[in-house]
Amino acid sequence: MTLLIAVFAAAVSTAVWYRSASARRHSVGTLCLMYWGASLMWLVDAVFEYAELREAYFTPAAADMLNDAFLGLSVVALGLVIWLGILLVRDPDSVVRKALHRGN
């Protein structure tokens, strides 16, 4: 389930990055790389888990699937938080800088 969620997030962020010049300016490519990296990590994990469990790999318990779903969603949320931090530091449209100067 983690692999599926990470691949879906990677595909969506890649489509957004590809279709929008504004997304490229706002570092969506960094978000894509984080999600594709997580997808690759869980692909390797799935291969090794399949090598260990064989046919039992395809019949996981419901609790295991729920835990994997929560882990996948948590990683997607963490990736978004990291990306927002990068976006705030780089401030490509000077939104933060203008807000800080407006307060003075």
MIDOVO-548253 format. One record per atom (N, C-alpha, C): x, y, z; residue number from 1; chain. Coordinates in nm, 3 decimals, padded with zeros to 5 digits. Each point is the difference from the previous one (the first is absolute). Example, Ala and Ser with C-alpha at 12.3 -4.5 7.8 and 13.67 -1.06 7.14 Angstrom:
<recs>
+---------+---------+---------+-----+-------+
:       u :       v :       w :   n : chain :
+---------+---------+---------+-----+-------+
:  01.319 : -00.569 :  00.780 :   1 :     A :
: -00.089 :  00.119 :  00.000 :   1 :     A :
:  00.090 :  00.120 :  00.000 :   1 :     A :
: -00.035 :  00.105 : -00.072 :   2 :     A :
:  00.082 :  00.119 :  00.006 :   2 :     A :
: -00.077 :  00.109 :  00.073 :   2 :     A :
+---------+---------+---------+-----+-------+
</recs>
This chain:
<recs>
+---------+---------+---------+-----+-------+
:       u :       v :       w :   n : chain :
+---------+---------+---------+-----+-------+
:  00.082 : -00.119 :  00.000 :   1 :     A :
: -00.082 :  00.119 :  00.000 :   1 :     A :
:  00.087 :  00.126 :  00.000 :   1 :     A :
:  00.111 : -00.003 :  00.072 :   2 :     A :
:  00.089 :  00.116 :  00.001 :   2 :     A :
:  00.055 :  00.026 : -00.139 :   2 :     A :
:  00.034 : -00.106 : -00.070 :   3 :     A :
:  00.052 :  00.014 : -00.137 :   3 :     A :
: -00.105 :  00.063 : -00.090 :   3 :     A :
: -00.121 : -00.046 :  00.011 :   4 :     A :
: -00.109 :  00.053 : -00.084 :   4 :     A :
: -00.024 :  00.148 :  00.028 :   4 :     A :
: -00.004 :  00.038 :  00.126 :   5 :     A :
: -00.023 :  00.140 :  00.035 :   5 :     A :
:  00.115 :  00.089 : -00.047 :   5 :     A :
:  00.124 : -00.048 :  00.019 :   6 :     A :
:  00.116 :  00.079 : -00.041 :   6 :     A :
:  00.006 :  00.016 : -00.152 :   6 :     A :
: -00.030 : -00.106 : -00.073 :   7 :     A :
:  00.002 :  00.008 : -00.147 :   7 :     A :
: -00.111 :  00.094 : -00.048 :   7 :     A :
: -00.116 : -00.006 :  00.062 :   8 :     A :
: -00.109 :  00.090 : -00.038 :   8 :     A :
:  00.040 :  00.146 :  00.026 :   8 :     A :
:  00.058 :  00.028 :  00.116 :   9 :     A :
:  00.043 :  00.137 :  00.031 :   9 :     A :
:  00.109 :  00.046 : -00.096 :   9 :     A :
:  00.091 : -00.091 : -00.034 :  10 :     A :
:  00.108 :  00.034 : -00.094 :  10 :     A :
: -00.057 :  00.030 : -00.139 :  10 :     A :
: -00.094 : -00.080 : -00.045 :  11 :     A :
: -00.058 :  00.020 : -00.132 :  11 :     A :
: -00.078 :  00.131 : -00.007 :  11 :     A :
: -00.076 :  00.030 :  00.104 :  12 :     A :
: -00.078 :  00.125 :  00.001 :  12 :     A :
:  00.093 :  00.121 :  00.003 :  12 :     A :
:  00.101 : -00.004 :  00.088 :  13 :     A :
:  00.091 :  00.115 :  00.008 :  13 :     A :
:  00.081 :  00.016 : -00.129 :  13 :     A :
:  00.035 : -00.110 : -00.064 :  14 :     A :
:  00.072 :  00.007 : -00.127 :  14 :     A :
: -00.087 :  00.061 : -00.110 :  14 :     A :
: -00.128 : -00.039 : -00.003 :  15 :     A :
: -00.092 :  00.057 : -00.099 :  15 :     A :
: -00.017 :  00.150 :  00.022 :  15 :     A :
: -00.011 :  00.042 :  00.124 :  16 :     A :
: -00.012 :  00.143 :  00.031 :  16 :     A :
:  00.127 :  00.073 : -00.042 :  16 :     A :
:  00.116 : -00.057 :  00.032 :  17 :     A :
:  00.128 :  00.061 : -00.035 :  17 :     A :
:  00.015 :  00.012 : -00.152 :  17 :     A :
: -00.041 : -00.102 : -00.072 :  18 :     A :
:  00.016 : -00.003 : -00.146 :  18 :     A :
: -00.090 :  00.101 : -00.070 :  18 :     A :
: -00.121 :  00.019 :  00.052 :  19 :     A :
: -00.098 :  00.082 : -00.070 :  19 :     A :
:  00.008 :  00.149 :  00.033 :  19 :     A :
:  00.071 :  00.037 :  00.104 :  20 :     A :
: -00.006 :  00.139 :  00.044 :  20 :     A :
:  00.139 :  00.061 :  00.019 :  20 :     A :
:  00.025 :  00.110 : -00.068 :  21 :     A :
:  00.126 :  00.071 :  00.019 :  21 :     A :
:  00.007 :  00.061 :  00.139 :  21 :     A :
: -00.114 :  00.040 :  00.053 :  22 :     A :
: -00.005 :  00.054 :  00.136 :  22 :     A :
:  00.041 : -00.107 :  00.102 :  22 :     A :
: -00.041 : -00.124 : -00.023 :  23 :     A :
:  00.038 : -00.109 :  00.090 :  23 :     A :
:  00.150 : -00.024 : -00.003 :  23 :     A :
:  00.059 :  00.013 : -00.117 :  24 :     A :
:  00.146 : -00.015 : -00.009 :  24 :     A :
:  00.071 :  00.111 :  00.075 :  24 :     A :
: -00.052 :  00.121 : -00.006 :  25 :     A :
:  00.059 :  00.112 :  00.072 :  25 :     A :
: -00.015 : -00.017 :  00.151 :  25 :     A :
: -00.105 : -00.071 :  00.041 :  26 :     A :
: -00.027 : -00.020 :  00.143 :  26 :     A :
:  00.056 : -00.132 :  00.053 :  26 :     A :
:  00.097 : -00.055 : -00.067 :  27 :     A :
:  00.076 : -00.117 :  00.048 :  27 :     A :
: -00.084 : -00.126 :  00.018 :  27 :     A :
: -00.100 : -00.020 : -00.084 :  28 :     A :
: -00.078 : -00.123 :  00.006 :  28 :     A :
:  00.087 : -00.119 : -00.043 :  28 :     A :
:  00.105 :  00.027 : -00.077 :  29 :     A :
:  00.093 : -00.106 : -00.037 :  29 :     A :
:  00.065 : -00.065 :  00.121 :  29 :     A :
:  00.027 :  00.078 :  00.104 :  30 :     A :
:  00.055 : -00.054 :  00.123 :  30 :     A :
: -00.100 : -00.094 :  00.067 :  30 :     A :
: -00.126 :  00.038 : -00.002 :  31 :     A :
: -00.106 : -00.085 :  00.053 :  31 :     A :
: -00.008 : -00.130 : -00.078 :  31 :     A :
:  00.010 :  00.010 : -00.132 :  32 :     A :
: -00.002 : -00.120 : -00.085 :  32 :     A :
:  00.114 : -00.094 :  00.036 :  32 :     A :
:  00.119 :  00.054 :  00.016 :  33 :     A :
:  00.115 : -00.083 :  00.034 :  33 :     A :
: -00.017 : -00.067 :  00.135 :  33 :     A :
: -00.056 :  00.069 :  00.097 :  34 :     A :
: -00.024 : -00.061 :  00.131 :  34 :     A :
: -00.096 : -00.118 : -00.012 :  34 :     A :
: -00.109 :  00.019 : -00.075 :  35 :     A :
: -00.099 : -00.107 : -00.014 :  35 :     A :
:  00.052 : -00.116 : -00.084 :  35 :     A :
:  00.075 :  00.028 : -00.107 :  36 :     A :
:  00.056 : -00.109 : -00.078 :  36 :     A :
:  00.105 : -00.076 :  00.081 :  36 :     A :
:  00.076 :  00.070 :  00.083 :  37 :     A :
:  00.096 : -00.067 :  00.088 :  37 :     A :
: -00.069 : -00.091 :  00.099 :  37 :     A :
: -00.111 :  00.047 :  00.058 :  38 :     A :
: -00.077 : -00.084 :  00.092 :  38 :     A :
: -00.058 : -00.121 : -00.073 :  38 :     A :
: -00.046 :  00.021 : -00.123 :  39 :     A :
: -00.054 : -00.111 : -00.080 :  39 :     A :
:  00.107 : -00.105 : -00.027 :  39 :     A :
:  00.118 :  00.045 : -00.035 :  40 :     A :
:  00.110 : -00.094 : -00.024 :  40 :     A :
:  00.036 : -00.076 :  00.127 :  40 :     A :
:  00.002 :  00.070 :  00.112 :  41 :     A :
:  00.031 : -00.065 :  00.127 :  41 :     A :
: -00.102 : -00.110 :  00.030 :  41 :     A :
: -00.129 :  00.029 : -00.018 :  42 :     A :
: -00.101 : -00.100 :  00.030 :  42 :     A :
: -00.008 : -00.109 : -00.106 :  42 :     A :
:  00.044 :  00.027 : -00.120 :  43 :     A :
:  00.009 : -00.106 : -00.100 :  43 :     A :
:  00.106 : -00.102 :  00.042 :  43 :     A :
:  00.115 :  00.048 :  00.044 :  44 :     A :
:  00.106 : -00.090 :  00.047 :  44 :     A :
: -00.050 : -00.077 :  00.122 :  44 :     A :
: -00.070 :  00.067 :  00.090 :  45 :     A :
: -00.056 : -00.066 :  00.118 :  45 :     A :
: -00.099 : -00.109 : -00.040 :  45 :     A :
: -00.083 :  00.027 : -00.100 :  46 :     A :
: -00.098 : -00.098 : -00.046 :  46 :     A :
:  00.068 : -00.122 : -00.062 :  46 :     A :
:  00.106 :  00.023 : -00.075 :  47 :     A :
:  00.073 : -00.112 : -00.062 :  47 :     A :
:  00.060 : -00.090 :  00.108 :  47 :     A :
:  00.063 :  00.060 :  00.101 :  48 :     A :
:  00.060 : -00.081 :  00.105 :  48 :     A :
: -00.106 : -00.068 :  00.086 :  48 :     A :
: -00.111 :  00.067 :  00.024 :  49 :     A :
: -00.108 : -00.063 :  00.077 :  49 :     A :
: -00.062 : -00.115 : -00.078 :  49 :     A :
: -00.015 :  00.016 : -00.130 :  50 :     A :
: -00.052 : -00.110 : -00.082 :  50 :     A :
:  00.098 : -00.117 :  00.000 :  50 :     A :
:  00.129 :  00.027 : -00.006 :  51 :     A :
:  00.099 : -00.108 :  00.003 :  51 :     A :
: -00.009 : -00.078 :  00.131 :  51 :     A :
: -00.039 :  00.067 :  00.106 :  52 :     A :
: -00.010 : -00.067 :  00.130 :  52 :     A :
: -00.132 : -00.074 :  00.017 :  52 :     A :
: -00.111 :  00.060 : -00.042 :  53 :     A :
: -00.132 : -00.056 :  00.027 :  53 :     A :
: -00.058 : -00.084 : -00.113 :  53 :     A :
:  00.046 :  00.020 : -00.120 :  54 :     A :
: -00.055 : -00.065 : -00.122 :  54 :     A :
: -00.150 :  00.028 : -00.013 :  54 :     A :
: -00.084 : -00.103 : -00.011 :  55 :     A :
: -00.142 :  00.021 : -00.029 :  55 :     A :
: -00.074 :  00.066 :  00.116 :  55 :     A :
:  00.051 : -00.008 :  00.121 :  56 :     A :
: -00.064 :  00.067 :  00.114 :  56 :     A :
:  00.007 :  00.152 : -00.013 :  56 :     A :
:  00.089 :  00.049 : -00.084 :  57 :     A :
:  00.013 :  00.144 : -00.022 :  57 :     A :
: -00.129 :  00.060 : -00.055 :  57 :     A :
: -00.076 : -00.079 : -00.078 :  58 :     A :
: -00.119 :  00.051 : -00.068 :  58 :     A :
: -00.126 : -00.011 :  00.085 :  58 :     A :
:  00.011 : -00.048 :  00.123 :  59 :     A :
: -00.117 : -00.009 :  00.089 :  59 :     A :
:  00.033 :  00.065 :  00.135 :  59 :     A :
:  00.018 :  00.133 :  00.000 :  60 :     A :
:  00.033 :  00.065 :  00.127 :  60 :     A :
: -00.123 :  00.012 :  00.091 :  60 :     A :
:  00.025 :  00.011 :  00.127 :  61 :     A :
: -00.109 :  00.021 :  00.096 :  61 :     A :
: -00.054 :  00.142 : -00.016 :  61 :     A :
: -00.125 :  00.018 :  00.038 :  62 :     A :
: -00.063 :  00.132 : -00.012 :  62 :     A :
:  00.073 :  00.103 :  00.086 :  62 :     A :
:  00.044 : -00.038 :  00.118 :  63 :     A :
:  00.072 :  00.092 :  00.087 :  63 :     A :
:  00.132 :  00.044 : -00.062 :  63 :     A :
:  00.068 : -00.092 : -00.067 :  64 :     A :
:  00.125 :  00.035 : -00.068 :  64 :     A :
: -00.024 :  00.098 : -00.114 :  64 :     A :
: -00.108 : -00.021 : -00.074 :  65 :     A :
: -00.032 :  00.091 : -00.109 :  65 :     A :
: -00.035 :  00.139 :  00.053 :  65 :     A :
: -00.073 :  00.006 :  00.111 :  66 :     A :
: -00.036 :  00.129 :  00.059 :  66 :     A :
:  00.125 :  00.072 :  00.050 :  66 :     A :
:  00.090 : -00.072 :  00.066 :  67 :     A :
:  00.125 :  00.061 :  00.046 :  67 :     A :
:  00.083 :  00.051 : -00.117 :  67 :     A :
:  00.007 : -00.078 : -00.108 :  68 :     A :
:  00.074 :  00.043 : -00.119 :  68 :     A :
: -00.063 :  00.124 : -00.063 :  68 :     A :
: -00.133 :  00.005 :  00.000 :  69 :     A :
: -00.068 :  00.118 : -00.057 :  69 :     A :
:  00.031 :  00.124 :  00.083 :  69 :     A :
: -00.004 : -00.013 :  00.133 :  70 :     A :
:  00.033 :  00.114 :  00.086 :  70 :     A :
:  00.145 :  00.043 : -00.021 :  70 :     A :
:  00.090 : -00.095 : -00.014 :  71 :     A :
:  00.141 :  00.033 : -00.023 :  71 :     A :
:  00.017 :  00.071 : -00.134 :  71 :     A :
: -00.066 : -00.048 : -00.104 :  72 :     A :
:  00.009 :  00.064 : -00.131 :  72 :     A :
: -00.054 :  00.142 :  00.001 :  72 :     A :
: -00.115 :  00.020 :  00.065 :  73 :     A :
: -00.057 :  00.134 :  00.008 :  73 :     A :
:  00.087 :  00.092 :  00.085 :  73 :     A :
:  00.061 : -00.055 :  00.104 :  74 :     A :
:  00.089 :  00.081 :  00.084 :  74 :     A :
:  00.122 :  00.046 : -00.079 :  74 :     A :
:  00.053 : -00.087 : -00.083 :  75 :     A :
:  00.117 :  00.037 : -00.080 :  75 :     A :
: -00.037 :  00.105 : -00.105 :  75 :     A :
: -00.117 : -00.013 : -00.059 :  76 :     A :
: -00.045 :  00.101 : -00.096 :  76 :     A :
: -00.016 :  00.135 :  00.070 :  76 :     A :
: -00.059 : -00.001 :  00.120 :  77 :     A :
: -00.016 :  00.124 :  00.076 :  77 :     A :
:  00.136 :  00.058 :  00.039 :  77 :     A :
:  00.093 : -00.084 :  00.043 :  78 :     A :
:  00.133 :  00.048 :  00.037 :  78 :     A :
:  00.072 :  00.060 : -00.121 :  78 :     A :
: -00.015 : -00.063 : -00.117 :  79 :     A :
:  00.058 :  00.056 : -00.122 :  79 :     A :
: -00.056 :  00.137 : -00.031 :  79 :     A :
: -00.131 :  00.017 :  00.019 :  80 :     A :
: -00.060 :  00.132 : -00.023 :  80 :     A :
:  00.052 :  00.104 :  00.099 :  80 :     A :
:  00.018 : -00.039 :  00.125 :  81 :     A :
:  00.052 :  00.094 :  00.101 :  81 :     A :
:  00.142 :  00.042 : -00.035 :  81 :     A :
:  00.083 : -00.095 : -00.039 :  82 :     A :
:  00.138 :  00.032 : -00.039 :  82 :     A :
:  00.000 :  00.092 : -00.121 :  82 :     A :
: -00.085 : -00.030 : -00.099 :  83 :     A :
: -00.008 :  00.082 : -00.121 :  83 :     A :
: -00.048 :  00.143 :  00.034 :  83 :     A :
: -00.098 :  00.011 :  00.089 :  84 :     A :
: -00.046 :  00.133 :  00.041 :  84 :     A :
:  00.110 :  00.077 :  00.071 :  84 :     A :
:  00.081 : -00.070 :  00.081 :  85 :     A :
:  00.113 :  00.065 :  00.064 :  85 :     A :
:  00.100 :  00.053 : -00.102 :  85 :     A :
:  00.029 : -00.082 : -00.100 :  86 :     A :
:  00.091 :  00.043 : -00.107 :  86 :     A :
: -00.059 :  00.119 : -00.074 :  86 :     A :
: -00.130 : -00.005 : -00.027 :  87 :     A :
: -00.067 :  00.108 : -00.071 :  87 :     A :
:  00.004 :  00.130 :  00.080 :  87 :     A :
: -00.020 : -00.009 :  00.131 :  88 :     A :
:  00.005 :  00.120 :  00.083 :  88 :     A :
:  00.141 :  00.060 :  00.007 :  88 :     A :
:  00.101 : -00.085 :  00.002 :  89 :     A :
:  00.138 :  00.049 :  00.006 :  89 :     A :
:  00.040 :  00.064 : -00.132 :  89 :     A :
: -00.032 : -00.066 : -00.110 :  90 :     A :
:  00.038 :  00.055 : -00.132 :  90 :     A :
: -00.085 :  00.120 : -00.038 :  90 :     A :
: -00.128 :  00.000 :  00.036 :  91 :     A :
: -00.092 :  00.111 : -00.023 :  91 :     A :
:  00.008 :  00.053 : -00.143 :  91 :     A :
: -00.037 : -00.083 : -00.101 :  92 :     A :
:  00.020 :  00.042 : -00.140 :  92 :     A :
: -00.083 :  00.121 : -00.042 :  92 :     A :
: -00.114 :  00.022 :  00.061 :  93 :     A :
: -00.084 :  00.115 : -00.037 :  93 :     A :
:  00.011 :  00.114 :  00.100 :  93 :     A :
:  00.094 : -00.008 :  00.091 :  94 :     A :
:  00.025 :  00.101 :  00.104 :  94 :     A :
: -00.123 :  00.029 :  00.085 :  94 :     A :
: -00.084 : -00.098 :  00.022 :  95 :     A :
: -00.121 :  00.018 :  00.080 :  95 :     A :
:  00.036 :  00.020 :  00.146 :  95 :     A :
:  00.091 : -00.082 :  00.052 :  96 :     A :
:  00.040 :  00.013 :  00.140 :  96 :     A :
:  00.073 :  00.131 :  00.023 :  96 :     A :
:  00.089 :  00.036 : -00.090 :  97 :     A :
:  00.074 :  00.125 :  00.013 :  97 :     A :
: -00.092 :  00.121 :  00.000 :  97 :     A :
: -00.099 :  00.001 : -00.088 :  98 :     A :
: -00.095 :  00.111 : -00.005 :  98 :     A :
: -00.085 :  00.007 :  00.126 :  98 :     A :
: -00.039 : -00.116 :  00.054 :  99 :     A :
: -00.080 : -00.002 :  00.122 :  99 :     A :
:  00.081 :  00.050 :  00.119 :  99 :     A :
:  00.127 : -00.034 :  00.004 : 100 :     A :
:  00.085 :  00.046 :  00.110 : 100 :     A :
:  00.024 :  00.150 : -00.009 : 100 :     A :
:  00.018 :  00.053 : -00.118 : 101 :     A :
:  00.024 :  00.144 : -00.017 : 101 :     A :
: -00.129 :  00.081 :  00.023 : 101 :     A :
: -00.113 : -00.061 : -00.027 : 102 :     A :
: -00.126 :  00.068 :  00.021 : 102 :     A :
: -00.026 :  00.021 :  00.149 : 102 :     A :
:  00.051 : -00.092 :  00.082 : 103 :     A :
: -00.020 :  00.009 :  00.145 : 103 :     A :
:  00.085 :  00.108 :  00.065 : 103 :     A :
:  00.104 :  00.048 : -00.064 : 104 :     A :
:  00.090 :  00.101 :  00.059 : 104 :     A :
: -00.053 :  00.138 : -00.017 : 104 :     A :
+---------+---------+---------+-----+-------+
</recs>
